[in-house]
Amino acid sequence: MTSFELADLNKIVLECRQEYQNLPNELDIKITEELRDILRRQITVILSNGASVEFSDYSITYKNRDNLVAILPSRWLWIASVFQKYASEYFKYSDLVIDIKERLKLPKEFLKEFPKNAEPVNKTPDEIRFEKEIFQELQLRNSSNATSNYNLVKKFLYERTWWNFGSGKTLDRADAYDSTLLGASQVIAASSDKLVTLITAFARSQELREEFEEVAQEYKTGQTASSEDDEELEQKAQNIIYYGAPGTGKSHDIDKNTKSNNSVRTVFHPETQYSDFVGCLRPSMGEDGIEYNFKSGPFIEALIKAFKDPENRYYLIIEEINRAPAAAVFGELFQLLDRDNSGKSKYSIDINDKDLLKLLNAELPGRFPENKLYIPDNLSLYATMNSSDQAVMPMDTAFKRRWKFKYKPLDFSEAPTGNFNISFSKDTRKSISWKNFATAVNTILSQEWIPEDRHLGPWFVNVNEIKEPKNAQKTLTGKILMYLWDDVLRHTERSKLFYPDIKTFGLLIKKLENNEVIFSEAFLKKLEEELESNPQNTKDESLKPDGVEEDTAGEN
């Protein structure tokens, strides 16, 4: 006899939903190499019919045998990690029911009648035989709780709303499991059926659950670096990449720890090369004509400053590090990124460029007697990264492993102030604060499972861009709406945010300039909710001639 016990499916679903709501962080989670390997093994077993799966740092791509693609954000891993509990319990019921149906050699159509909305007064002979066999099986598995288990199975068969959340699928259908999982997790986004694969993988693999829990811990605490790392930030040199949505203040955080006289700043772009970063021999005009001298790049410039002043901290700041092939730009300097306990490079490299060696010996005589280059313990490398940028280039795992990542969440507790005039109907416009507008946009994007690093950060716009009404409307048109239309919603149904009849960006701007409604009902409703929860000096107004409306908005 085994210890077989069924759980209350309704209770499990409600507990899962509450657990998900209570998560301190439901953002996209970085898929580490270890987590990726386990996910690949588990998902490959579940997939069939020539389907395949690929991974990036923050998404999972499914491709079927017809090369049709579904891209899932990594935040779905949070859902899968929670609702796998429901999946595991559901299988106990469905496996039992299907096993008994097969044992009794009942036709497949038999399960088409289940689950019912209520237990019938008069049952068919097959239904009576079916119930009797189920009870006998439950007694064999565990006689001590056979009755309570049997009562739960009857609820499974005769009380659809108890477990079949929002689904009309019957137990004879192969997709009954998929349907009830999506109903339980309350997911309605496109490609949502692929979430079932993730949940099933979590339900089947203890190894996957443990690995995910280990990765998730730093997100649950609201950090991607431990408190010990934060303390070390002020104690020794480090390599840190700040990442998050555009406008979250990544560069601002760096500026709080650096000054213009102790830092060197550069920006990576797709054409950035090793010679730009380190330096190279370049021509210049001398007294006797053209001369060739080694011109330092930002890395060598920062290195020399740090070596010359070992008592103080120095910083090399790299903006948009993932807009260039970073590993190629660093080249052999890649080796120097490993740090020892003091913050100095654990390994050194040979200075093979004679012109570079000549420059270093001139600037730092006697510092490199063995022609070995290293990063000193007073030079930190700080970088920013926005993974939502469509021009980004992926960084390989070996390169990323040599950096610490510090996530910047969306936080509108501090944001520039300014208002936009938004049409809610033909006759009504409202002056909406930037904070309320951006928060409503982000809510809609979240409901569409668009990764947070593509949302609007509080500093996506600056004070001067939205302080004056005229500038605010220009910023809305030429910066915010363009970003949402061309970048964020390029491959998504735009009607979730914009009015359904608007098919081009040109028409969007034309309607905006004519004071027509350009946003969807769902978005306008979300704006109303924002206004209720975050009141501001906002009022409904009848449309007025241009200029009058702006003067009124400027008072708010």
C-alpha positions as a printed NumPy array, in Angstrom:
array([[  0.   ,   0.   ,   0.   ],
       [  1.341,   3.436,  -0.939],
       [  0.702,   6.754,   0.756],
       [ -1.537,   8.202,  -1.927],
       [ -3.334,  11.447,  -1.157],
       [ -5.193,  13.896,  -3.36 ],
       [ -5.147,  17.63 ,  -2.727],
       [ -8.004,  20.107,  -3.011],
       [ -7.401,  21.518,  -6.523],
       [ -9.402,  24.666,  -5.892],
       [ -7.39 ,  25.422,  -2.777],
       [ -4.113,  24.715,  -4.581],
       [ -4.974,  27.159,  -7.386],
       [ -5.888,  29.923,  -4.957],
       [ -2.678,  29.31 ,  -2.999],
       [ -0.62 ,  29.439,  -6.19 ],
       [ -2.238,  32.679,  -7.269],
       [ -1.594,  34.22 ,  -3.857],
       [  2.011,  33.028,  -3.846],
       [  2.561,  34.584,  -7.254],
       [  0.994,  37.861,  -6.143],
       [  3.218,  37.895,  -3.058],
       [  6.447,  37.537,  -5.008],
       [  8.535,  40.635,  -4.291],
       [  9.795,  40.58 ,  -7.868],
       [  8.032,  39.301, -11.009],
       [ 10.446,  40.848, -13.508],
       [ 12.341,  39.128, -16.267],
       [ 14.922,  36.871, -14.724],
       [ 18.318,  36.266, -16.239],
       [ 18.585,  32.696, -17.552],
       [ 21.971,  31.537, -16.309],
       [ 24.002,  28.927, -18.128],
       [ 23.178,  26.28 , -15.503],
       [ 19.453,  27.068, -15.588],
       [ 19.529,  27.041, -19.395],
       [ 21.047,  23.548, -19.526],
       [ 18.404,  22.07 , -17.216],
       [ 15.561,  23.84 , -19.012],
       [ 16.808,  22.595, -22.376],
       [ 16.917,  18.993, -21.162],
       [ 13.46 ,  19.126, -19.61 ],
       [ 11.713,  21.011, -22.408],
       [ 13.251,  18.845, -25.135],
       [ 11.641,  15.78 , -23.532],
       [  8.234,  17.483, -23.539],
       [  8.371,  18.939, -27.057],
       [  7.514,  16.815, -30.074],
       [  6.803,  17.002, -33.805],
       [ 10.146,  18.53 , -34.696],
       [  9.83 ,  21.517, -32.367],
       [ 12.958,  23.097, -30.905],
       [ 13.854,  25.59 , -28.211],
       [ 16.535,  28.294, -28.002],
       [ 17.534,  30.636, -25.19 ],
       [ 18.798,  34.159, -24.774],
       [ 19.562,  35.879, -21.485],
       [ 15.969,  36.972, -20.909],
       [ 13.76 ,  34.972, -23.277],
       [ 12.91 ,  31.502, -24.558],
       [ 12.22 ,  30.921, -28.256],
       [ 10.098,  27.99 , -29.431],
       [ 10.218,  26.983, -33.1  ],
       [  7.88 ,  24.367, -34.561],
       [  8.562,  22.123, -37.524],
       [  7.12 ,  24.789, -39.836],
       [  9.647,  27.313, -38.453],
       [  6.898,  29.353, -36.78 ],
       [  8.295,  31.072, -33.705],
       [  6.929,  31.96 , -30.263],
       [  9.113,  34.122, -28.017],
       [  8.427,  33.965, -24.291],
       [  9.806,  36.423, -21.729],
       [ 11.806,  34.863, -18.92 ],
       [  9.372,  36.304, -16.361],
       [  7.147,  33.324, -17.237],
       [  9.598,  31.216, -15.269],
       [  8.15 ,  32.807, -12.129],
       [  4.673,  31.581, -13.118],
       [  5.984,  28.128, -13.988],
       [  7.87 ,  27.832, -10.692],
       [  4.683,  28.576,  -8.734],
       [  1.946,  26.806, -10.716],
       [  3.932,  23.586, -11.12 ],
       [  2.355,  22.644,  -7.781],
       [ -1.078,  22.7  ,  -9.371],
       [  0.187,  20.754, -12.394],
       [  1.583,  18.007, -10.171],
       [ -1.711,  17.654,  -8.309],
       [ -3.768,  17.748, -11.498],
       [ -1.799,  14.821, -12.931],
       [ -2.797,  12.663,  -9.954],
       [ -6.458,  13.114, -10.868],
       [ -6.152,  12.876, -14.643],
       [ -3.824,   9.85 , -14.544],
       [ -6.204,   8.042, -12.205],
       [ -9.291,   8.775, -14.325],
       [ -7.639,   7.848, -17.618],
       [ -6.129,   4.684, -16.135],
       [ -9.534,   3.481, -14.886],
       [-11.189,   4.33 , -18.212],
       [ -8.587,   2.247, -20.055],
       [ -8.818,  -0.614, -17.554],
       [-12.572,  -0.85 , -18.026],
       [-12.14 ,  -0.559, -21.811],
       [-14.594,   2.31 , -21.927],
       [-14.791,   4.207, -25.239],
       [-12.832,   7.435, -25.581],
       [-16.11 ,   9.34 , -25.907],
       [-16.921,   8.341, -22.323],
       [-14.699,  11.112, -20.917],
       [-16.323,  13.629, -23.236],
       [-19.088,  13.91 , -20.64 ],
       [-16.652,  15.053, -17.936],
       [-16.29 ,  17.259, -16.071],
       [-19.99 ,  17.882, -15.53 ],
       [-21.467,  20.99 , -13.976],
       [-23.226,  18.913, -11.325],
       [-23.535,  15.277, -10.281],
       [-26.487,  13.684, -12.133],
       [-29.317,  12.04 , -10.19 ],
       [-29.494,   9.151, -12.659],
       [-26.213,   7.681, -13.885],
       [-25.519,   5.304, -16.735],
       [-24.285,   1.761, -16.004],
       [-20.833,   2.736, -17.305],
       [-20.706,   5.723, -14.98 ],
       [-21.638,   3.572, -11.986],
       [-19.046,   0.965, -12.939],
       [-16.485,   3.74 , -13.451],
       [-17.063,   5.212,  -9.985],
       [-16.96 ,   1.816,  -8.32 ],
       [-13.621,   0.956,  -9.947],
       [-12.167,   4.299,  -8.893],
       [-13.111,   3.73 ,  -5.262],
       [-11.626,   0.22 ,  -5.279],
       [ -8.405,   1.569,  -6.753],
       [ -8.215,   4.266,  -4.088],
       [ -8.685,   1.663,  -1.386],
       [ -5.784,  -0.309,  -2.807],
       [ -3.563,   2.749,  -2.873],
       [ -4.418,   3.965,   0.62 ],
       [ -7.401,   2.57 ,   2.507],
       [ -7.058,   5.071,   5.366],
       [ -8.066,   8.039,   3.218],
       [ -9.883,   6.276,   0.359],
       [-13.189,   7.96 ,   1.184],
       [-11.801,  11.502,   1.292],
       [ -9.85 ,  10.885,  -1.917],
       [-12.978,   9.472,  -3.563],
       [-14.988,  12.558,  -2.637],
       [-12.344,  14.749,  -4.261],
       [-12.377,  12.649,  -7.439],
       [-16.151,  13.061,  -7.603],
       [-15.685,  16.838,  -7.361],
       [-13.168,  16.528, -10.194],
       [-15.784,  14.71 , -12.298],
       [-18.931,  16.572, -11.293],
       [-17.977,  20.108, -10.227],
       [-16.43 ,  21.827, -13.215],
       [-15.991,  25.221, -11.528],
       [-14.104,  23.629,  -8.635],
       [-11.002,  23.078, -10.783],
       [-11.654,  23.743, -14.495],
       [-10.951,  27.482, -14.308],
       [-12.399,  29.294, -17.281],
       [-12.142,  26.222, -19.503],
       [-14.802,  24.386, -21.442],
       [-12.457,  21.561, -22.422],
       [-13.51 ,  18.032, -21.487],
       [-11.305,  15.211, -20.211],
       [-11.251,  13.355, -23.534],
       [ -9.317,  16.222, -25.125],
       [ -5.54 ,  16.255, -25.169],
       [ -5.528,  19.984, -24.444],
       [ -7.691,  19.774, -21.315],
       [ -4.541,  19.946, -19.191],
       [ -3.218,  22.957, -21.112],
       [ -6.515,  24.78 , -20.84 ],
       [ -6.972,  24.39 , -17.115],
       [ -3.36 ,  25.42 , -16.416],
       [ -3.788,  28.641, -18.377],
       [ -7.079,  29.307, -16.614],
       [ -5.501,  28.665, -13.227],
       [ -2.539,  30.966, -13.926],
       [ -4.798,  33.592, -15.526],
       [ -2.634,  33.997, -18.6  ],
       [ -4.275,  35.246, -21.787],
       [ -1.295,  36.479, -23.804],
       [ -0.477,  35.211, -27.277],
       [  1.689,  32.074, -27.319],
       [  0.436,  31.365, -23.807],
       [  0.124,  27.654, -24.552],
       [  3.915,  27.454, -24.414],
       [  3.692,  28.383, -20.745],
       [  2.246,  24.908, -20.216],
       [  5.552,  23.427, -21.384],
       [  7.43 ,  25.475, -18.799],
       [  5.061,  24.571, -15.98 ],
       [  5.282,  20.894, -16.905],
       [  9.075,  21.054, -16.959],
       [  9.08 ,  22.533, -13.444],
       [  6.558,  19.957, -12.229],
       [  8.687,  17.078, -13.521],
       [ 12.134,  18.224, -12.454],
       [ 13.235,  18.765,  -8.871],
       [ 16.652,  19.751, -10.24 ],
       [ 15.076,  22.56 , -12.277],
       [ 13.094,  23.844,  -9.295],
       [ 16.191,  23.919,  -7.108],
       [ 18.343,  25.657,  -9.727],
       [ 15.64 ,  28.248, -10.404],
       [ 15.238,  28.899,  -6.681],
       [ 18.98 ,  29.526,  -6.38 ],
       [ 18.945,  31.984,  -9.305],
       [ 15.721,  33.621,  -8.099],
       [ 16.93 ,  34.38 ,  -4.579],
       [ 18.789,  37.54 ,  -5.57 ],
       [ 15.707,  38.774,  -7.463],
       [ 13.419,  38.056,  -4.521],
       [ 15.566,  40.303,  -2.365],
       [ 15.346,  43.064,  -4.964],
       [ 19.024,  42.879,  -5.855],
       [ 21.262,  41.207,  -8.374],
       [ 24.224,  41.588,  -6.086],
       [ 24.386,  40.603,  -2.441],
       [ 24.599,  43.079,   0.395],
       [ 28.167,  41.934,   0.86 ],
       [ 28.882,  42.982,  -2.718],
       [ 27.311,  46.388,  -2.044],
       [ 29.615,  46.895,   0.896],
       [ 32.578,  45.886,  -1.228],
       [ 31.583,  48.517,  -3.77 ],
       [ 33.213,  51.183,  -1.636],
       [ 36.133,  49.032,  -0.57 ],
       [ 37.779,  47.713,  -3.73 ],
       [ 37.812,  47.988,  -7.5  ],
       [ 35.187,  45.995,  -9.394],
       [ 33.662,  45.411, -12.805],
       [ 29.953,  46.276, -12.647],
       [ 27.287,  46.487, -15.337],
       [ 24.165,  48.488, -14.485],
       [ 21.153,  47.326, -16.471],
       [ 17.439,  48.02 , -16.669],
       [ 14.773,  49.827, -18.671],
       [ 15.681,  53.051, -20.476],
       [ 15.369,  55.96 , -18.084],
       [ 15.819,  54.109, -14.791],
       [ 18.886,  56.152, -13.82 ],
       [ 21.73 ,  53.76 , -14.584],
       [ 24.16 ,  56.517, -15.533],
       [ 22.937,  58.622, -12.614],
       [ 23.872,  55.857, -10.179],
       [ 27.357,  55.741, -11.651],
       [ 27.685,  59.517, -11.444],
       [ 26.939,  59.385,  -7.703],
       [ 30.111,  57.328,  -7.181],
       [ 32.356,  59.124,  -9.661],
       [ 33.565,  62.606, -10.528],
       [ 34.848,  64.123, -13.736],
       [ 38.407,  64.313, -12.377],
       [ 38.598,  60.637, -11.364],
       [ 36.867,  58.993, -14.319],
       [ 37.12 ,  58.433, -18.055],
       [ 33.857,  57.962, -19.955],
       [ 33.297,  56.357, -23.347],
       [ 30.323,  55.099, -25.337],
       [ 30.323,  51.832, -27.266],
       [ 28.641,  51.652, -30.668],
       [ 28.46 ,  48.925, -33.341],
       [ 31.679,  50.116, -35.012],
       [ 33.773,  50.329, -31.833],
       [ 37.002,  48.304, -32.153],
       [ 39.907,  47.246, -29.958],
       [ 42.06 ,  50.05 , -31.413],
       [ 39.431,  52.633, -30.401],
       [ 39.227,  51.274, -26.856],
       [ 42.917,  50.69 , -26.14 ],
       [ 44.623,  52.991, -28.619],
       [ 46.683,  52.775, -31.772],
       [ 49.351,  54.465, -33.842],
       [ 47.897,  57.545, -35.532],
       [ 49.315,  60.249, -37.785],
       [ 49.642,  63.88 , -36.721],
       [ 51.387,  66.97 , -38.082],
       [ 54.796,  67.654, -36.558],
       [ 57.509,  70.214, -37.195],
       [ 59.088,  68.003, -39.859],
       [ 55.806,  66.875, -41.42 ],
       [ 53.585,  63.903, -40.64 ],
       [ 54.488,  62.007, -37.48 ],
       [ 53.069,  58.763, -36.076],
       [ 52.433,  58.492, -32.363],
       [ 50.455,  56.121, -30.176],
       [ 47.113,  57.703, -29.332],
       [ 45.617,  56.389, -26.076],
       [ 42.085,  55.049, -26.031],
       [ 39.851,  55.428, -22.953],
       [ 41.12 ,  52.195, -21.362],
       [ 44.787,  53.231, -21.4  ],
       [ 43.878,  56.795, -20.429],
       [ 42.05 ,  55.553, -17.308],
       [ 44.809,  53.039, -16.57 ],
       [ 47.508,  55.71 , -16.599],
       [ 45.481,  57.998, -14.308],
       [ 44.979,  55.168, -11.809],
       [ 48.657,  54.132, -11.796],
       [ 49.793,  57.728, -11.284],
       [ 47.557,  58.203,  -8.233],
       [ 47.386,  54.85 ,  -6.373],
       [ 45.933,  56.415,  -3.211],
       [ 42.661,  57.367,  -4.895],
       [ 39.918,  55.521,  -6.743],
       [ 39.507,  55.839, -10.522],
       [ 36.794,  54.671, -12.887],
       [ 36.475,  53.721, -16.521],
       [ 32.821,  54.238, -17.487],
       [ 31.452,  52.464, -20.571],
       [ 28.014,  53.579, -21.673],
       [ 25.942,  51.117, -23.752],
       [ 28.468,  48.31 , -23.46 ],
       [ 26.274,  45.86 , -25.37 ],
       [ 25.929,  48.054, -28.458],
       [ 29.35 ,  46.797, -29.564],
       [ 30.812,  43.27 , -29.68 ],
       [ 32.246,  43.795, -26.199],
       [ 34.457,  40.689, -26.02 ],
       [ 36.088,  41.631, -29.34 ],
       [ 36.568,  45.249, -28.259],
       [ 38.322,  44.117, -25.074],
       [ 40.384,  41.546, -26.976],
       [ 43.28 ,  40.29 , -24.863],
       [ 42.256,  42.685, -22.052],
       [ 39.525,  40.136, -21.385],
       [ 42.122,  38.274, -19.298],
       [ 42.558,  41.265, -16.983],
       [ 38.928,  41.35 , -15.866],
       [ 39.421,  38.568, -13.31 ],
       [ 40.138,  40.279,  -9.976],
       [ 41.843,  38.993,  -6.857],
       [ 40.684,  39.821,  -3.325],
       [ 42.321,  43.236,  -3.425],
       [ 40.647,  44.24 ,  -6.698],
       [ 43.812,  43.945,  -8.793],
       [ 43.858,  41.811, -11.938],
       [ 44.409,  38.187, -11.002],
       [ 46.297,  37.64 , -14.245],
       [ 48.468,  39.88 , -16.411],
       [ 49.161,  39.939, -20.149],
       [ 52.247,  40.676, -22.206],
       [ 52.465,  44.141, -23.747],
       [ 53.209,  43.089, -27.313],
       [ 52.516,  46.447, -28.932],
       [ 55.888,  48.251, -28.866],
       [ 54.3  ,  51.651, -29.387],
       [ 51.956,  51.088, -26.452],
       [ 54.887,  49.912, -24.306],
       [ 56.817,  53.03 , -25.279],
       [ 53.929,  55.241, -24.219],
       [ 53.462,  53.428, -20.893],
       [ 57.16 ,  53.577, -20.063],
       [ 57.162,  57.287, -20.844],
       [ 54.121,  57.996, -18.685],
       [ 54.935,  55.45 , -15.945],
       [ 58.703,  54.851, -15.907],
       [ 59.73 ,  51.649, -14.145],
       [ 56.143,  50.476, -13.66 ],
       [ 56.331,  47.6  , -16.183],
       [ 59.807,  46.03 , -15.876],
       [ 58.575,  42.669, -17.203],
       [ 56.377,  44.213, -19.884],
       [ 53.282,  42.846, -18.135],
       [ 50.008,  44.75 , -18.122],
       [ 47.352,  44.52 , -15.407],
       [ 44.493,  46.547, -13.932],
       [ 45.454,  48.116, -10.585],
       [ 43.349,  47.756,  -7.454],
       [ 42.16 ,  51.37 ,  -7.608],
       [ 40.602,  51.231, -11.088],
       [ 36.976,  50.103, -11.407],
       [ 35.149,  49.433, -14.653],
       [ 31.51 ,  50.569, -14.641],
       [ 29.2  ,  50.031, -17.607],
       [ 25.564,  50.527, -18.532],
       [ 23.454,  48.151, -20.587],
       [ 19.959,  48.396, -21.977],
       [ 19.045,  44.954, -23.317],
       [ 15.86 ,  46.299, -24.939],
       [ 17.901,  48.184, -27.551],
       [ 17.326,  46.568, -30.937],
       [ 20.936,  47.223, -31.923],
       [ 22.421,  45.242, -29.059],
       [ 25.017,  42.56 , -29.55 ],
       [ 24.959,  39.541, -27.235],
       [ 27.805,  39.097, -24.78 ],
       [ 29.205,  35.607, -24.386],
       [ 28.955,  33.828, -21.068],
       [ 32.688,  33.9  , -20.32 ],
       [ 32.765,  37.674, -20.715],
       [ 29.643,  38.257, -18.588],
       [ 30.943,  36.01 , -15.833],
       [ 33.706,  38.528, -15.147],
       [ 31.215,  41.287, -14.337],
       [ 28.764,  41.892, -11.542],
       [ 25.3  ,  42.933, -12.667],
       [ 23.297,  45.537, -10.791],
       [ 19.639,  45.805, -11.794],
       [ 17.898,  49.197, -11.778],
       [ 14.145,  48.685, -11.231],
       [ 11.403,  51.053, -12.318],
       [ 10.855,  53.547,  -9.511],
       [  8.678,  56.622, -10.027],
       [  9.062,  57.919,  -6.468],
       [ 11.393,  60.456,  -8.075],
       [ 10.587,  61.558, -11.619],
       [ 10.572,  64.793, -13.598],
       [  7.323,  66.762, -13.424],
       [  5.325,  67.748, -16.474],
       [  1.934,  67.123, -18.059],
       [  0.573,  65.876, -21.383],
       [ -2.816,  66.757, -22.854],
       [ -4.619,  63.482, -23.594],
       [ -7.965,  63.196, -25.411],
       [-10.373,  60.827, -23.675],
       [-13.291,  61.487, -26.009],
       [-14.384,  63.878, -28.74 ],
       [-15.132,  66.604, -26.205],
       [-12.896,  65.778, -23.261],
       [ -9.175,  66.181, -22.716],
       [ -7.217,  65.811, -19.52 ],
       [ -3.837,  67.02 , -18.396],
       [ -1.984,  63.881, -17.313],
       [  1.252,  63.905, -15.355],
       [  4.277,  62.102, -16.772],
       [  4.303,  59.768, -13.778],
       [  0.681,  58.68 , -14.254],
       [  1.069,  58.397, -18.011],
       [  4.223,  56.248, -17.862],
       [  2.855,  54.053, -15.081],
       [ -0.298,  53.347, -17.1  ],
       [  1.764,  52.543, -20.203],
       [  3.962,  50.15 , -18.231],
       [  0.914,  48.401, -16.793],
       [ -0.454,  47.746, -20.278],
       [  2.954,  46.504, -21.457],
       [  3.176,  44.179, -18.451],
       [ -0.228,  42.704, -19.258],
       [  1.102,  41.924, -22.728],
       [  4.174,  40.221, -21.211],
       [  6.534,  42.752, -22.742],
       [  9.826,  42.605, -20.791],
       [ 10.356,  45.355, -18.252],
       [ 13.608,  46.475, -19.851],
       [ 11.464,  47.865, -22.693],
       [  9.145,  49.844, -20.417],
       [  9.326,  53.578, -19.732],
       [ 11.716,  54.497, -16.942],
       [ 11.094,  57.626, -14.836],
       [ 13.997,  59.449, -16.516],
       [ 13.16 ,  58.387, -20.065],
       [ 12.421,  62.111, -20.421],
       [ 14.219,  64.92 , -18.644],
       [ 12.845,  67.957, -16.842],
       [ 13.377,  70.38 , -19.72 ],
       [ 11.596,  68.111, -22.191],
       [  8.283,  68.13 , -20.327],
       [  8.34 ,  71.144, -18.016],
       [  6.668,  73.511, -20.499],
       [  3.401,  72.41 , -22.183],
       [  4.636,  73.016, -25.736],
       [  7.82 ,  71.03 , -25.141],
       [  5.86 ,  68.287, -23.408],
       [  3.61 ,  67.73 , -26.434],
       [  6.635,  67.695, -28.754],
       [  8.327,  65.16 , -26.499],
       [  5.203,  63.015, -26.457],
       [  5.084,  63.074, -30.259],
       [  8.709,  62.836, -31.267],
       [ 10.168,  60.727, -28.487],
       [  7.692,  58.758, -26.377],
       [  5.137,  57.732, -29.006],
       [  7.833,  56.986, -31.563],
       [  9.62 ,  54.7  , -29.098],
       [  6.416,  52.871, -28.198],
       [  5.238,  52.52 , -31.809],
       [  8.522,  51.66 , -33.554],
       [ 10.477,  49.832, -30.866],
       [  8.306,  48.429, -28.095],
       [  5.218,  47.444, -30.095],
       [  6.859,  46.708, -33.432],
       [  6.078,  42.982, -33.212],
       [  3.063,  43.202, -30.883],
       [ -0.592,  44.094, -31.372],
       [ -0.5  ,  47.895, -31.175],
       [ -4.238,  48.111, -30.484],
       [ -3.534,  47.131, -26.879],
       [ -2.201,  50.661, -26.376],
       [ -3.409,  52.658, -29.364],
       [ -6.808,  53.154, -30.988],
       [ -7.456,  50.086, -33.208],
       [ -8.175,  52.059, -36.412],
       [ -4.739,  53.706, -36.365],
       [ -2.492,  51.655, -38.65 ],
       [  0.443,  54.013, -39.288],
       [  2.581,  56.296, -37.157],
       [  1.765,  59.185, -39.477],
       [ -1.947,  58.765, -38.83 ],
       [ -1.258,  58.537, -35.104],
       [  0.491,  61.914, -35.083],
       [ -2.139,  63.505, -37.318],
       [ -4.921,  62.453, -34.954],
       [ -2.924,  63.657, -31.953],
       [ -2.42 ,  67.082, -33.536],
       [ -6.153,  67.233, -34.301],
       [ -6.95 ,  66.516, -30.627],
       [ -8.551,  63.181, -31.512],
       [ -8.482,  60.028, -29.393],
       [ -5.344,  58.023, -30.164],
       [ -5.25 ,  55.605, -27.233],
       [ -7.184,  52.381, -26.691],
       [-10.092,  52.085, -24.281],
       [ -8.012,  49.749, -22.107],
       [ -5.238,  52.331, -21.795],
       [ -7.604,  55.223, -21.088],
       [ -9.3  ,  53.137, -18.421],
       [ -5.9  ,  52.418, -16.894],
       [ -5.154,  56.158, -16.93 ],
       [ -8.382,  56.786, -15.036],
       [ -7.337,  54.217, -12.451],
       [ -3.951,  55.917, -12.107],
       [ -5.65 ,  59.248, -11.548],
       [ -7.78 ,  57.715,  -8.793],
       [ -4.833,  56.106,  -7.011],
       [ -2.403,  59.002,  -7.657],
       [ -4.516,  62.205,  -7.681],
       [ -3.162,  65.279,  -9.418],
       [ -4.422,  68.7  , -10.443],
       [ -6.336,  67.293, -13.383],
       [ -9.654,  68.359, -14.798],
       [-11.881,  67.514, -17.741],
       [-12.075,  70.247, -20.334],
       [-14.028,  70.962, -23.469],
       [-11.735,  71.339, -26.438],
       [-10.38 ,  74.859, -26.845],
       [ -8.364,  76.572, -29.567],
       [ -4.673,  75.798, -29.65 ],
       [ -2.753,  77.817, -27.091],
       [ -5.632,  78.194, -24.642],
       [ -5.471,  74.492, -23.776],
       [ -1.724,  74.687, -23.304],
       [ -1.948,  77.693, -20.993],
       [ -4.487,  75.836, -18.85 ],
       [ -2.322,  72.729, -18.742],
       [  0.649,  74.821, -17.758],
       [ -1.055,  75.847, -14.538],
       [ -1.336,  72.232, -13.353]])
